[in-house]
């Protein structure tokens, strides 16, 4: 079984606590994705890593592909 990775990298600054943010990634051409089966994207917060020792983790709601 071949493992496939889909990378997208971007930075978000000046976020506010208890605020919902929506990201639309466009022009991804693939017939299906593990996101449709419940997988969540990995995220990293420099602040959480420094203050709470939380590194990369899966997060997100209402993920559609």
C-alpha positions in Angstrom: 0.0 0.0 0.0 1.5 3.3 -1.1 1.4 6.1 1.5 0.5 9.5 0.1 1.0 12.9 1.6 -0.8 16.1 0.7 1.1 19.2 1.9 -0.2 22.7 2.3 1.7 25.2 4.3 0.5 28.6 5.4 0.8 30.9 8.4 -2.0 32.6 10.2 -1.3 35.5 12.6 -3.3 37.8 14.9 -5.9 35.2 15.7 -8.4 35.7 18.5 -9.4 33.3 21.2 -12.9 31.6 20.9 -13.2 32.8 17.3 -14.0 30.4 14.4 -11.8 30.6 11.3 -12.6 29.1 7.9 -10.0 28.1 5.3 -10.8 27.3 1.7 -8.1 25.5 -0.1 -8.8 25.5 -3.8 -7.5 23.6 -6.9 -6.8 20.4 -5.1 -7.5 17.7 -7.7 -8.1 14.2 -6.3 -11.1 11.9 -6.5 -11.3 11.2 -2.8 -9.5 11.9 0.5 -9.1 10.4 4.0 -10.6 13.7 5.1 -13.9 12.4 3.9 -13.5 9.5 6.2 -12.9 11.5 9.4 -9.2 12.4 9.2 -8.3 15.9 10.4 -5.4 18.1 9.3 -2.2 18.4 11.4 -1.7 21.8 12.9 1.1 23.4 14.9 0.9 26.4 17.2 4.2 28.0 18.2 2.4 29.6 21.2 0.9 26.2 22.4 4.3 24.5 21.9 6.1 27.1 24.0 3.5 27.5 26.7 1.8 24.1 26.9 4.3 21.7 25.3 1.7 20.8 22.6 3.3 20.1 19.3 1.8 18.9 16.0 -1.8 17.6 16.5 -4.9 16.9 14.5 -7.6 19.5 14.8 -10.6 21.0 12.9 -14.3 20.6 12.5 -16.7 20.3 9.5 -13.8 19.2 7.2 -14.9 18.6 3.6 -12.9 17.6 0.6 
